[in-house]
Amino acid sequence: MENWIRSVEVEAPTVEEAIDRALEQLGRPREEVEVEVLSEPKRPVLGLFGGQPARVRVRERVASKQDGFRKIVQYLFDLLKIPVSFDLDTSDGDFRILIEPGQDAGMVIGKYGQTADALEHLLWKIAKSQFDHKGRVFIEVGGYRDRQQEKLRRHIQQSIRYVLDTGRWVALEPLTVDQVRMAVGMILKHPGLHYTIIGQGLYRTVVITHSKVNRSVEEEVF
């Protein structure tokens, strides 16, 4: 968390003095921070050797994981110089970052939605590791995701119909993990089809084939 919520490490002759210096740097009162004592002070042996100061780590305390996640999103937008305001909806167990459409909102979406995809993936990893978040993370800009989702759904359905009608194979455009789940769910509704997922990371390719396709042809494709 300390990379996202403000945090400082301070050395001083005593623990209390180190904490006071850290509070001054953060500009926070004691009740709004968490203190971790990294090392107690040690007096030098014979007044010459082995002495060390106290060292503490002090970080801002967040009221809830929603509050912490909101700070992270704002930090990331500030870092990327994306000047948009947002609301955070957690009512369904997911983190939904709601952004009103406008001139600067396009910076969040990016070309073909790739910036939004990358931000969702990064923020999901942070939410999972820092807050043990069990749900997913979505960035929604004025219904953009819903329109893209419907467009993709039609494309997958057309590809499925093509494979069923011709017996040939189709490789879908690179998809995010959530989009792969949607594609696989649609493919599984047709017992005559087979799918293969290729790739790792943010984007994967789903290849749809007829289940009766010759194995040698399938191996040649992949």
C-alpha positions as CSV (number, residue, x, y, z in Angstrom):
1,M,0.0,0.0,0.0
2,E,2.8,2.4,0.8
3,N,3.5,2.9,-2.9
4,W,0.0,4.3,-3.3
5,I,-1.2,5.7,0.0
6,R,1.3,8.2,1.3
7,S,4.0,6.8,3.4
8,V,7.4,7.8,4.9
9,E,10.3,6.1,6.7
10,V,12.1,8.2,9.2
11,E,15.1,7.8,11.5
12,A,15.6,9.6,14.8
13,P,17.4,9.0,18.2
14,T,14.1,7.7,19.7
15,V,10.9,6.0,18.3
16,E,8.7,8.9,19.4
17,E,10.9,11.5,17.8
18,A,10.9,9.5,14.6
19,I,7.1,9.3,14.7
20,D,6.8,13.0,15.3
21,R,9.1,13.8,12.3
22,A,7.0,11.5,10.1
23,L,3.8,13.1,11.2
24,E,5.2,16.5,10.3
25,Q,6.2,15.3,6.9
26,L,2.8,13.8,6.2
27,G,0.9,16.6,7.7
28,R,-1.3,14.2,9.6
29,P,-2.3,13.8,13.3
30,R,-1.3,10.5,15.1
31,E,-4.9,9.1,14.9
32,E,-4.9,9.2,11.1
33,V,-1.8,7.1,10.5
34,E,-0.5,3.6,11.1
35,V,2.9,3.3,12.7
36,E,5.3,0.4,12.1
37,V,8.5,0.4,14.1
38,L,11.2,-1.0,11.8
39,S,14.0,-0.9,14.4
40,E,14.5,0.2,18.0
41,P,17.4,2.5,18.8
42,K,20.6,0.9,20.0
43,R,23.3,2.6,22.0
44,P,26.9,2.3,20.8
45,V,29.1,-0.2,22.6
46,L,31.6,1.6,24.7
47,G,30.2,4.8,23.2
48,L,31.9,4.1,19.9
49,F,30.6,1.1,17.9
50,G,27.3,-0.5,17.0
51,G,24.9,2.3,17.7
52,Q,21.8,2.9,15.5
53,P,18.8,5.2,15.5
54,A,15.2,4.2,15.7
55,R,13.5,3.7,12.3
56,V,9.8,3.9,11.7
57,R,7.4,3.6,8.8
58,V,4.3,5.8,9.0
59,R,1.5,5.7,6.5
60,E,-1.9,7.2,6.1
61,R,-4.8,5.2,7.4
62,V,-7.8,4.6,5.2
63,A,-11.3,4.3,6.6
64,S,-12.2,1.3,4.3
65,K,-11.0,-0.6,1.3
66,Q,-13.3,1.5,-0.8
67,D,-11.6,4.7,0.5
68,G,-8.2,3.2,-0.1
69,F,-9.0,2.1,-3.6
70,R,-10.5,5.5,-4.4
71,K,-7.1,7.1,-3.4
72,I,-5.3,4.7,-5.6
73,V,-7.4,5.5,-8.6
74,Q,-7.0,9.2,-8.0
75,Y,-3.2,8.7,-7.6
76,L,-3.0,6.8,-10.9
77,F,-5.1,9.4,-12.8
78,D,-2.9,12.2,-11.4
79,L,0.2,10.3,-12.4
80,L,-1.0,9.8,-15.9
81,K,-2.2,13.4,-16.1
82,I,-5.8,12.3,-16.8
83,P,-8.0,15.3,-15.6
84,V,-11.3,13.5,-14.9
85,S,-13.4,13.2,-11.8
86,F,-15.1,9.9,-11.0
87,D,-17.5,8.1,-8.6
88,L,-16.9,4.7,-7.2
89,D,-19.8,2.2,-7.1
90,T,-19.3,-0.9,-5.0
91,S,-23.0,-1.9,-4.6
92,D,-22.7,-5.2,-6.5
93,G,-19.3,-6.3,-5.0
94,D,-17.3,-5.1,-7.9
95,F,-15.4,-1.8,-8.1
96,R,-17.0,0.3,-10.8
97,I,-15.2,3.6,-11.6
98,L,-17.9,5.8,-13.1
99,I,-16.8,8.7,-15.3
100,E,-19.0,11.2,-17.0
101,P,-18.4,11.5,-20.8
102,G,-16.6,14.6,-21.9
103,Q,-13.6,15.8,-23.8
104,D,-11.0,14.4,-21.3
105,A,-12.9,11.1,-20.8
106,G,-11.4,9.8,-24.1
107,M,-8.0,9.8,-22.4
108,V,-9.3,7.0,-20.1
109,I,-10.8,5.0,-23.0
110,G,-7.8,5.2,-25.4
111,K,-7.7,3.8,-28.9
112,Y,-10.1,0.9,-29.3
113,G,-10.6,0.9,-25.5
114,Q,-7.0,-0.3,-24.9
115,T,-6.2,2.3,-22.2
116,A,-9.3,1.4,-20.2
117,D,-8.5,-2.3,-20.6
118,A,-4.9,-1.8,-19.2
119,L,-6.1,0.4,-16.4
120,E,-8.8,-2.1,-15.4
121,H,-6.3,-4.9,-15.4
122,L,-3.7,-2.9,-13.3
123,L,-6.3,-1.7,-10.8
124,W,-7.8,-5.2,-10.4
125,K,-4.4,-6.6,-9.5
126,I,-3.8,-3.8,-7.0
127,A,-7.3,-4.3,-5.5
128,K,-6.8,-8.0,-5.2
129,S,-3.3,-7.8,-3.6
130,Q,-3.8,-4.8,-1.3
131,F,-7.4,-5.2,-0.3
132,D,-8.1,-8.9,-0.9
133,H,-10.8,-7.7,-3.3
134,K,-12.9,-10.7,-4.6
135,G,-14.8,-8.9,-7.3
136,R,-13.7,-7.3,-10.6
137,V,-12.8,-3.7,-11.6
138,F,-14.6,-1.9,-14.3
139,I,-14.1,1.6,-15.9
140,E,-17.4,2.9,-17.3
141,V,-17.5,6.1,-19.3
142,G,-21.1,7.1,-20.3
143,G,-22.2,3.6,-21.4
144,Y,-19.1,3.1,-23.6
145,R,-18.4,-0.4,-22.2
146,D,-22.0,-1.5,-22.7
147,R,-21.9,-0.5,-26.4
148,Q,-18.6,-2.2,-26.9
149,Q,-19.8,-5.3,-25.1
150,E,-22.9,-5.6,-27.4
151,K,-20.8,-5.0,-30.5
152,L,-18.4,-7.8,-29.4
153,R,-21.3,-10.1,-28.6
154,R,-22.7,-9.7,-32.1
155,H,-19.2,-10.3,-33.6
156,I,-18.8,-13.5,-31.6
157,Q,-22.2,-14.7,-32.6
158,Q,-21.5,-14.1,-36.3
159,S,-18.2,-16.0,-35.9
160,I,-19.9,-18.9,-34.3
161,R,-22.5,-19.0,-37.1
162,Y,-19.7,-18.9,-39.7
163,V,-17.9,-21.9,-38.2
164,L,-21.2,-23.9,-37.9
165,D,-22.2,-23.1,-41.5
166,T,-18.8,-23.7,-43.2
167,G,-16.9,-26.0,-40.9
168,R,-13.9,-23.7,-41.0
169,W,-12.2,-22.0,-38.1
170,V,-12.2,-18.4,-36.8
171,A,-9.7,-16.6,-34.6
172,L,-11.4,-13.8,-32.7
173,E,-9.6,-10.5,-32.1
174,P,-7.5,-10.3,-29.0
175,L,-9.7,-10.2,-25.9
176,T,-9.4,-9.4,-22.2
177,V,-10.0,-12.1,-19.6
178,D,-13.6,-11.0,-19.0
179,Q,-14.3,-10.9,-22.8
180,V,-12.8,-14.4,-23.1
181,R,-15.2,-15.7,-20.4
182,M,-18.1,-14.2,-22.4
183,A,-16.9,-15.8,-25.7
184,V,-16.4,-19.2,-24.1
185,G,-19.8,-19.1,-22.5
186,M,-21.4,-18.4,-25.9
187,I,-19.3,-21.1,-27.6
188,L,-20.3,-23.7,-25.0
189,K,-23.9,-23.3,-26.0
190,H,-23.1,-25.1,-29.2
191,P,-22.0,-28.7,-28.6
192,G,-20.7,-28.9,-32.2
193,L,-17.9,-26.4,-31.5
194,H,-14.5,-26.5,-30.0
195,Y,-12.4,-23.6,-28.7
196,T,-8.7,-23.0,-27.9
197,I,-7.3,-20.1,-25.9
198,I,-3.9,-18.8,-27.0
199,G,-1.7,-16.3,-25.1
200,Q,-1.2,-15.0,-21.6
201,G,-1.4,-11.6,-19.9
202,L,-3.9,-8.8,-20.7
203,Y,-5.1,-10.1,-24.1
204,R,-5.7,-13.7,-25.3
205,T,-7.0,-15.0,-28.6
206,V,-9.9,-17.5,-28.8
207,V,-9.9,-19.8,-31.8
208,I,-13.3,-21.4,-32.7
209,T,-13.3,-24.6,-34.7
210,H,-15.8,-27.3,-35.5
211,S,-15.5,-30.2,-33.1
212,K,-15.2,-32.6,-36.1
213,V,-12.2,-30.7,-37.5
214,N,-9.3,-33.0,-38.5
215,R,-6.6,-33.0,-35.8
216,S,-3.8,-32.4,-38.3
217,V,-5.6,-29.3,-39.6
218,E,-6.1,-28.1,-36.1
219,E,-2.4,-28.5,-35.3
220,E,-1.5,-26.7,-38.5
221,V,-3.7,-23.8,-37.5
222,F,-2.2,-23.5,-34.0
